[in-house]
């Protein structure tokens, strides 16, 4: 199974050309970052998304994993309306990801 969802825009005080993010998530089975959990970032309200490369971080808490991306140069458009899109692939009853939090950095 596949799917995706987008965040609600937040407004930056000035034009943004680089972004970062931290996500927290729970999983059943093992999800591969950048294959099963995919993050795209945008500073123009989602008109143009740039694919991020997520890197694993130490666990946030028992059963809660974290991943990050730093200083992603945005392509296609810059602006002040920041958002994200999380996409999922290869999900099933034995492998699924539940996003618990997303933090945008600019």
N, C-alpha and C positions, 0 to 999 in steps of 0.2 A: 504494500500500500504506500501511497505517496500523499503529500499534502503540503500546505504552507499557510502562513499567516503574516500579516504586516502590523507593525506597531503604529501608534498614533504619533503624529508629528509633534516634536518639541521645537521651540524657537530659540536659535542661537543669537547672541547679541551682534554678531558680525558674520560675514560670509565665511563658510567653512570649505576647505579643500582637502583636509585630512581628518579622518575619524578613527576611533578605536571602540572596542566593546568588550564587555565581560558577560558571559552567560552562565547561569547555574541550571543544572538539569539532573533528573533522575532517569535511570534506564533499567529496562528488563532486557536481559541478553547483553550483547556488546554492540554499541553503535560506533561507527567510524566517523570521526570528525572530518568534515569536508566531503564526505560521501553520503552518509546517512543523515547527518545534521549539517545543514548548509546555511551560512549567514551571508546576506547581502546588505550593504549600507548605502544610504542616500542622503544628500544634503539639499535635494530639490523636491521634497515631498513625494519621492518615489518615481519621478519621471525617468530618472536614470539611476540604476543600481550598479554598484561595484562589488564583485565577489570577494569576500574576505577569506583568508586562510586562518582557520582557527587552530590554536595551539593549546594543548591540555595544560591545566594548572593543578596544583595539589587539591584534594577534595576540600570543599567548603565545610562539610560536616559529614557524619556517617550517612552514606547513601546519596549524598548530594555532590555531584561533580561540577567542576568549573572549566571553562575554556576562555581564551582571550584572543584578540587581535589588536595590534598597536600600529598607529601611524599609517593607516591605509590611505593611499593617495586616491582620491575619487576621480573617476573618469566620466566624461559625458556631460557633466553639469555641476556647478557649485551653487550654493545658496545658503539660506538660514533655516530651512524647514527640514530638520533632521528626522530620519526614520530608519527602520530596519525591516528586513523580510527574512523569516526563518522558514526553510524548506526541509522536508523530510523525505527519505527514500528507503526502500527495503524494510518497511515496518510490517510487523506481523504480531500474532499473539505471543510469540516467543522472543520477539525483539521490538521494543518500542522506546521512544524517548519522550519525556515530559519536561518541557521547559518550565523552570520555576522562577527565573528572573533574567532580565536583560538590562544592562547598564551601558549607556552610550557615553563616549568621551570625545571631546573636541577641543 
